[in-house]
Amino acid sequence: MGRQLPTLFLVILLRARSGSHGILGSLTDRTGHMRGVAKANLPARICAVCGRLFVWRKKWERDWQHVKYCSDACRRKGARSER
């Protein structure tokens, strides 16, 4: 019982933080735009081609949910392999 309590607490905490906006709920306002966030707390993804970790950029603000690749080179490689 003692080991389950911290896990349950973390699940409740994560659900409360995500809110109705999903995983980025605490980082976005009602319109989905990023609020002022410390660079260490920016969301990150793993590139679908090279496996590198890349961090959110301002230019991806509107399309972050669709961003898959870390660079144009990886995007071209990914498009080539889908054919």
Residue pairs with C-beta under 8 A, 6 or more apart in sequence:
17 25
17 26
18 25
18 26
19 25
19 26
21 28
21 32
23 43
24 43
24 64
27 34
27 35
27 37
27 41
27 42
27 43
28 34
28 35
29 35
33 61
34 56
34 58
34 61
39 55
42 55
42 56
43 55
43 56
43 64
44 53
44 54
44 55
44 56
45 53
45 54
45 67
45 68
46 52
46 53
46 54
47 53
47 54
47 68
47 69
47 70
47 71
47 74
48 68
48 69
48 74
48 78
49 69
49 70
49 74
49 75
49 77
49 78
49 81
50 70
50 74
52 70
54 70
56 64
60 67
68 75
68 78
69 75
69 78
